[in-house]
Amino acid sequence: MSADTLVWVAAVVVAVVAIVAVGYAVLRQRRRHRLRDRFGPEYDRTVRERENRREAEQELLAREQRFDSLDIRPLSPEARQAYAKKWTEVQERFVDAPGFSVTEADQLVTSVMADRGYPTEDFEQRIADLSVAHGRTLDHYRKAHEISGRAVRQAASTEELRQAMVHYRALFEELLEAPGSRGADDGSPRNAPRSGSPRNGSLGERPERPSHDRSPRHAEAGSGQAREDTRTD
């Protein structure tokens, strides 16, 4: 084999290696973006908890494989309505028994998970399974679970118990959503949980009515006053 041939062979080998390396880097970058999009904040959390990014991504891929093997199914309309009614009843009891209501909320969320097909025996495994489709609300569930544990020991304040109810509701509402609705088991972004009063089915302050949201009568009265002021001037 001549020297020129060896040079050409070496050049081809180098080119092939470079193409393979670039292709691998592109595929790895695409996989990273896909995992970020699907897991949301859970991606960054897993990276922080593992020794390196590659190990974290392998774990997330394993979670996806396990999730795909589960029989995750939507609730029937009747079940969604029944669970929504139970949640309202739990919230109504919050004023008189906040600690007990938080415990009930935890049990209710777990019941919904079981009906959806999620294994519920181990909390950490619940977290891993939920992270695939509910990564953006998973931190709410962690915080609610932590407060619920302290509530059992009577070591949580009323405000913390109220926050636990709000956190539980964030995941509860996602789990109840009908198939095809925004954020239903697809990991899409979710709006923040609503706030309101425990008596009327939510926890916190009722949002103030926007100034532009007025009835036609009010609008006409306002414009008439403006015309009168103009004539006076």
C-alpha beads as a LAMMPS data file, in Angstrom:
LAMMPS data file: protein, C-alpha beads

233 atoms
232 bonds

1 atom types
1 bond types

-500.0 500.0 xlo xhi
-500.0 500.0 ylo yhi
-500.0 500.0 zlo zhi

Masses

1 110.0

Atoms # bond

1 1 1 0.000 0.000 0.000
2 1 1 1.465 3.335 -1.083
3 1 1 1.959 6.303 1.186
4 1 1 -0.748 8.253 -0.647
5 1 1 -3.231 5.433 -0.088
6 1 1 -2.422 5.317 3.605
7 1 1 -2.983 9.050 3.851
8 1 1 -6.384 8.743 2.162
9 1 1 -7.406 5.832 4.383
10 1 1 -6.370 7.741 7.483
11 1 1 -8.295 10.790 6.300
12 1 1 -11.427 8.719 5.692
13 1 1 -11.154 7.086 9.123
14 1 1 -10.745 10.465 10.799
15 1 1 -13.744 11.831 8.890
16 1 1 -15.920 8.858 9.855
17 1 1 -14.915 9.147 13.506
18 1 1 -15.669 12.872 13.439
19 1 1 -19.093 12.293 11.877
20 1 1 -19.937 9.619 14.439
21 1 1 -18.794 11.872 17.279
22 1 1 -20.856 14.794 16.012
23 1 1 -23.889 12.550 15.511
24 1 1 -23.564 11.171 19.030
25 1 1 -23.258 14.670 20.470
26 1 1 -26.355 15.811 18.572
27 1 1 -28.380 12.803 19.720
28 1 1 -27.262 13.301 23.307
29 1 1 -28.218 16.985 23.148
30 1 1 -31.641 16.150 21.724
31 1 1 -32.190 13.569 24.445
32 1 1 -31.198 16.131 27.068
33 1 1 -33.662 18.693 25.709
34 1 1 -36.406 16.069 25.573
35 1 1 -35.814 15.021 29.177
36 1 1 -35.771 18.659 30.302
37 1 1 -39.065 19.308 28.543
38 1 1 -40.721 16.220 29.972
39 1 1 -39.467 16.302 33.556
40 1 1 -39.245 20.073 34.029
41 1 1 -37.758 21.041 37.430
42 1 1 -37.363 17.351 38.275
43 1 1 -34.567 17.134 35.683
44 1 1 -32.447 19.742 37.465
45 1 1 -33.227 18.233 40.847
46 1 1 -32.089 14.779 39.722
47 1 1 -28.888 16.197 38.241
48 1 1 -28.103 17.895 41.563
49 1 1 -28.700 14.681 43.506
50 1 1 -26.526 12.455 41.291
51 1 1 -22.767 12.437 40.776
52 1 1 -22.995 13.579 37.161
53 1 1 -25.479 14.516 34.451
54 1 1 -25.090 11.237 32.582
55 1 1 -26.082 9.194 35.635
56 1 1 -29.056 11.483 36.248
57 1 1 -30.269 11.135 32.666
58 1 1 -29.943 7.365 32.821
59 1 1 -32.149 7.367 35.907
60 1 1 -34.763 9.528 34.189
61 1 1 -34.735 7.211 31.174
62 1 1 -35.279 4.267 33.530
63 1 1 -38.243 6.115 35.061
64 1 1 -39.716 6.548 31.580
65 1 1 -39.348 2.846 30.832
66 1 1 -41.054 1.900 34.088
67 1 1 -43.824 4.457 33.496
68 1 1 -44.485 3.005 30.036
69 1 1 -44.876 -0.446 31.586
70 1 1 -47.547 0.754 34.022
71 1 1 -51.246 0.672 33.214
72 1 1 -51.876 4.387 33.721
73 1 1 -55.472 5.154 32.848
74 1 1 -57.798 8.164 33.107
75 1 1 -60.606 8.399 35.602
76 1 1 -64.160 8.001 34.432
77 1 1 -66.295 11.166 34.449
78 1 1 -68.247 9.732 37.380
79 1 1 -65.064 9.079 39.362
80 1 1 -63.752 12.592 38.648
81 1 1 -67.012 14.094 39.878
82 1 1 -67.011 11.932 43.011
83 1 1 -63.408 12.806 43.863
84 1 1 -64.028 16.507 43.268
85 1 1 -66.946 16.357 45.692
86 1 1 -64.802 14.593 48.301
87 1 1 -62.114 17.265 47.933
88 1 1 -64.666 20.005 48.542
89 1 1 -65.819 18.221 51.680
90 1 1 -62.233 17.900 52.925
91 1 1 -61.645 21.621 52.408
92 1 1 -64.859 22.514 54.213
93 1 1 -63.612 20.631 57.278
94 1 1 -60.304 22.513 57.268
95 1 1 -61.527 25.417 59.428
96 1 1 -62.605 23.171 62.294
97 1 1 -59.954 20.442 61.931
98 1 1 -56.986 21.579 59.799
99 1 1 -54.636 18.767 60.808
100 1 1 -57.202 16.077 60.142
101 1 1 -58.100 17.691 56.807
102 1 1 -54.476 17.568 55.659
103 1 1 -54.323 13.866 56.513
104 1 1 -57.548 13.335 54.575
105 1 1 -56.125 15.262 51.617
106 1 1 -53.048 13.035 51.590
107 1 1 -55.208 9.912 51.624
108 1 1 -57.465 11.302 48.897
109 1 1 -54.553 12.077 46.569
110 1 1 -53.185 8.575 47.168
111 1 1 -56.591 7.077 46.337
112 1 1 -56.737 8.982 43.060
113 1 1 -53.238 7.792 42.186
114 1 1 -54.244 4.173 42.832
115 1 1 -57.362 4.514 40.667
116 1 1 -55.221 5.980 37.900
117 1 1 -52.944 2.920 38.020
118 1 1 -49.974 4.285 39.973
119 1 1 -48.387 1.975 42.568
120 1 1 -48.748 3.634 45.977
121 1 1 -46.900 1.370 48.426
122 1 1 -43.660 3.368 48.668
123 1 1 -43.509 7.178 48.737
124 1 1 -40.167 7.459 46.926
125 1 1 -41.395 5.154 44.174
126 1 1 -44.557 7.244 43.928
127 1 1 -42.366 10.294 43.417
128 1 1 -40.358 8.563 40.687
129 1 1 -43.457 7.364 38.834
130 1 1 -45.269 10.699 39.093
131 1 1 -42.210 12.616 37.888
132 1 1 -42.640 11.332 34.328
133 1 1 -46.027 12.978 33.774
134 1 1 -46.254 15.456 36.662
135 1 1 -42.712 16.743 37.101
136 1 1 -43.828 20.364 37.286
137 1 1 -46.140 19.821 40.247
138 1 1 -44.077 17.182 42.022
139 1 1 -42.420 19.664 44.368
140 1 1 -45.894 20.605 45.634
141 1 1 -46.465 16.969 46.536
142 1 1 -43.118 16.711 48.334
143 1 1 -43.841 19.805 50.417
144 1 1 -47.372 18.668 51.233
145 1 1 -46.138 15.234 52.285
146 1 1 -43.478 16.743 54.546
147 1 1 -45.998 19.021 56.270
148 1 1 -48.465 16.149 56.561
149 1 1 -45.851 14.112 58.413
150 1 1 -45.339 16.935 60.896
151 1 1 -49.085 17.381 61.241
152 1 1 -49.359 13.822 62.547
153 1 1 -46.930 14.819 65.306
154 1 1 -48.847 18.106 65.814
155 1 1 -45.706 20.006 64.837
156 1 1 -47.157 22.096 61.991
157 1 1 -48.738 25.544 62.270
158 1 1 -52.165 26.359 60.856
159 1 1 -50.560 28.383 58.068
160 1 1 -48.330 25.448 57.152
161 1 1 -51.369 23.183 57.100
162 1 1 -53.126 25.632 54.786
163 1 1 -50.102 25.586 52.490
164 1 1 -50.150 21.781 52.541
165 1 1 -53.735 21.822 51.279
166 1 1 -52.746 24.152 48.445
167 1 1 -49.798 21.891 47.559
168 1 1 -51.951 18.763 47.586
169 1 1 -54.536 20.456 45.406
170 1 1 -51.956 21.224 42.698
171 1 1 -51.339 17.517 42.092
172 1 1 -54.930 16.512 42.832
173 1 1 -56.263 18.754 40.057
174 1 1 -53.772 17.350 37.542
175 1 1 -54.610 13.765 38.412
176 1 1 -58.312 14.489 37.950
177 1 1 -57.990 16.078 34.520
178 1 1 -59.766 14.463 31.591
179 1 1 -57.687 12.897 28.774
180 1 1 -56.550 15.441 26.201
181 1 1 -56.902 18.423 28.530
182 1 1 -53.944 20.737 29.023
183 1 1 -51.428 19.182 31.396
184 1 1 -53.150 15.788 31.671
185 1 1 -50.349 13.237 32.097
186 1 1 -48.161 14.895 29.472
187 1 1 -45.810 16.940 31.636
188 1 1 -46.953 20.227 30.112
189 1 1 -46.695 23.433 32.179
190 1 1 -49.467 24.098 34.640
191 1 1 -50.953 27.229 36.090
192 1 1 -50.388 27.860 39.778
193 1 1 -53.077 26.455 42.081
194 1 1 -55.965 28.779 42.717
195 1 1 -56.508 30.411 46.078
196 1 1 -59.645 31.186 48.064
197 1 1 -61.447 30.503 51.330
198 1 1 -61.659 27.052 52.932
199 1 1 -65.390 27.582 53.412
200 1 1 -66.120 28.007 49.705
201 1 1 -63.939 25.162 48.441
202 1 1 -60.514 26.816 48.160
203 1 1 -57.845 28.250 50.416
204 1 1 -56.695 31.882 50.550
205 1 1 -57.897 35.244 49.291
206 1 1 -60.448 35.666 46.518
207 1 1 -58.817 37.490 43.576
208 1 1 -59.908 41.102 43.098
209 1 1 -62.225 41.706 40.167
210 1 1 -60.374 43.392 37.258
211 1 1 -61.282 47.034 36.721
212 1 1 -62.187 46.367 33.073
213 1 1 -64.628 43.591 34.001
214 1 1 -67.693 45.773 34.466
215 1 1 -71.292 45.349 33.429
216 1 1 -72.665 47.287 30.398
217 1 1 -74.800 49.412 32.758
218 1 1 -71.709 50.549 34.648
219 1 1 -69.913 51.252 31.407
220 1 1 -72.817 53.351 30.088
221 1 1 -73.055 55.263 33.364
222 1 1 -69.369 56.024 33.208
223 1 1 -69.511 57.265 29.615
224 1 1 -72.601 59.407 30.378
225 1 1 -70.805 61.053 33.276
226 1 1 -67.853 61.745 31.011
227 1 1 -70.103 63.469 28.416
228 1 1 -71.743 65.581 31.153
229 1 1 -68.336 66.667 32.434
230 1 1 -67.362 67.670 28.897
231 1 1 -70.456 69.841 28.459
232 1 1 -69.818 71.490 31.827
233 1 1 -66.295 72.430 30.764

Bonds

1 1 1 2
2 1 2 3
3 1 3 4
4 1 4 5
5 1 5 6
6 1 6 7
7 1 7 8
8 1 8 9
9 1 9 10
10 1 10 11
11 1 11 12
12 1 12 13
13 1 13 14
14 1 14 15
15 1 15 16
16 1 16 17
17 1 17 18
18 1 18 19
19 1 19 20
20 1 20 21
21 1 21 22
22 1 22 23
23 1 23 24
24 1 24 25
25 1 25 26
26 1 26 27
27 1 27 28
28 1 28 29
29 1 29 30
30 1 30 31
31 1 31 32
32 1 32 33
33 1 33 34
34 1 34 35
35 1 35 36
36 1 36 37
37 1 37 38
38 1 38 39
39 1 39 40
40 1 40 41
41 1 41 42
42 1 42 43
43 1 43 44
44 1 44 45
45 1 45 46
46 1 46 47
47 1 47 48
48 1 48 49
49 1 49 50
50 1 50 51
51 1 51 52
52 1 52 53
53 1 53 54
54 1 54 55
55 1 55 56
56 1 56 57
57 1 57 58
58 1 58 59
59 1 59 60
60 1 60 61
61 1 61 62
62 1 62 63
63 1 63 64
64 1 64 65
65 1 65 66
66 1 66 67
67 1 67 68
68 1 68 69
69 1 69 70
70 1 70 71
71 1 71 72
72 1 72 73
73 1 73 74
74 1 74 75
75 1 75 76
76 1 76 77
77 1 77 78
78 1 78 79
79 1 79 80
80 1 80 81
81 1 81 82
82 1 82 83
83 1 83 84
84 1 84 85
85 1 85 86
86 1 86 87
87 1 87 88
88 1 88 89
89 1 89 90
90 1 90 91
91 1 91 92
92 1 92 93
93 1 93 94
94 1 94 95
95 1 95 96
96 1 96 97
97 1 97 98
98 1 98 99
99 1 99 100
100 1 100 101
101 1 101 102
102 1 102 103
103 1 103 104
104 1 104 105
105 1 105 106
106 1 106 107
107 1 107 108
108 1 108 109
109 1 109 110
110 1 110 111
111 1 111 112
112 1 112 113
113 1 113 114
114 1 114 115
115 1 115 116
116 1 116 117
117 1 117 118
118 1 118 119
119 1 119 120
120 1 120 121
121 1 121 122
122 1 122 123
123 1 123 124
124 1 124 125
125 1 125 126
126 1 126 127
127 1 127 128
128 1 128 129
129 1 129 130
130 1 130 131
131 1 131 132
132 1 132 133
133 1 133 134
134 1 134 135
135 1 135 136
136 1 136 137
137 1 137 138
138 1 138 139
139 1 139 140
140 1 140 141
141 1 141 142
142 1 142 143
143 1 143 144
144 1 144 145
145 1 145 146
146 1 146 147
147 1 147 148
148 1 148 149
149 1 149 150
150 1 150 151
151 1 151 152
152 1 152 153
153 1 153 154
154 1 154 155
155 1 155 156
156 1 156 157
157 1 157 158
158 1 158 159
159 1 159 160
160 1 160 161
161 1 161 162
162 1 162 163
163 1 163 164
164 1 164 165
165 1 165 166
166 1 166 167
167 1 167 168
168 1 168 169
169 1 169 170
170 1 170 171
171 1 171 172
172 1 172 173
173 1 173 174
174 1 174 175
175 1 175 176
176 1 176 177
177 1 177 178
178 1 178 179
179 1 179 180
180 1 180 181
181 1 181 182
182 1 182 183
183 1 183 184
184 1 184 185
185 1 185 186
186 1 186 187
187 1 187 188
188 1 188 189
189 1 189 190
190 1 190 191
191 1 191 192
192 1 192 193
193 1 193 194
194 1 194 195
195 1 195 196
196 1 196 197
197 1 197 198
198 1 198 199
199 1 199 200
200 1 200 201
201 1 201 202
202 1 202 203
203 1 203 204
204 1 204 205
205 1 205 206
206 1 206 207
207 1 207 208
208 1 208 209
209 1 209 210
210 1 210 211
211 1 211 212
212 1 212 213
213 1 213 214
214 1 214 215
215 1 215 216
216 1 216 217
217 1 217 218
218 1 218 219
219 1 219 220
220 1 220 221
221 1 221 222
222 1 222 223
223 1 223 224
224 1 224 225
225 1 225 226
226 1 226 227
227 1 227 228
228 1 228 229
229 1 229 230
230 1 230 231
231 1 231 232
232 1 232 233
